[in-house]
Amino acid sequence: MKNAIPLSIAIGHDNDVFVLLMEEQPPLINDRFPATITEEPYNYHVIHLKDGQKTVIELPGETWNYHFVQPIDEDHILLVGARSYYHSAENIEENARVYDRNGRLVRSFCLGDGIMHVHVTKNQEIWTGYFDEGTCGNYGWDEPIGSSGLVGWDAEGNKLDSLEGDTTYYIFECLALNSNPDDDIYFFFSIEGMVGIRKDEASSYYELDDLDFTSFAVNRDKMVVHHRREGSILMELERRGNRYETVRKLELIKPDGTPVIPLEVSNRENQLLFLDGNELYLYKAGYAD
């Protein structure tokens, strides 16, 4: 859409793509912090691309400040704001909202403050990874929902799992989040700079080289990570023992020979999605037999 601002992109569960756009960016509070609810209404659009067809879900006059889009199922999408204010036990902002294909609000719930990543698996589990204000507390949260760094929910917003009982590492920030085809949850976290794999409410942890990434594809014992500081660079890693070791460097090149410069990046299982200007590029890490 002409002059629309892209906020988030997502890979769907069925070889489809979602793009969240808005017509005007809300101002920051004191030029620093995003508002949870805006004073003025804003118009959002969710573009759904599937089988060569484009569908647009219109969300006019919204006052919630959204940052993420994810598919729930064939008929519903999830929009999430990164911030949520805790006013009191009776007044907690519900920053997660589920819409149907006609743009009708179906339900809302709170996923906590300071959300850095939202990932919905194909079995409709919602996973949220948090940055430091979500783990340490801000916006009125003395006991933040995201204190463990990673939380899993069902599609209705009921808590399923978190790392609260796992004291192996302190997850100060969840920097990247994905799942594999078996719905095992992969997460990359700060300070230690390690990868965790969450399965059946237990985690395994793996060291890796000093890398800076917020998106990655999972390919069995391999990962392909998008290097945040070098936009067109991917690094392929292979799990060997208790480490992921760097195998090779890849470069994202367009058909015209120029590098991909992503404005937004998203991942799902073995795929990475890049938005460069008004063009989308999909990278798929292959599975060897």
Secondary structure, 3 states (H helix, E strand, C coil): CCCCEEEEEEECCCCCEEEEEECCCCCCECCCECCCEEEEEEEEEEEEEECCEEEEEEEEEEEECCCEEEEEECCEEEEECCCCCEEECCEECCCEEEEECCCCEEEEECCCCCEEEEEECCCCCEEEEECHHHHHCCCCCCCCCCCCCEEEECCCCCEEEECCCCCCCCCCCEEEEEECCCCCEEEEECCCCEEEEEECCEEEEEEECCCCEEEEEEECCEEEEEECCCCCEEEEEEEECCEEEEEEEEECECCCCCECCCCEEEEECCEEEEEECCEEEEEECCCCC
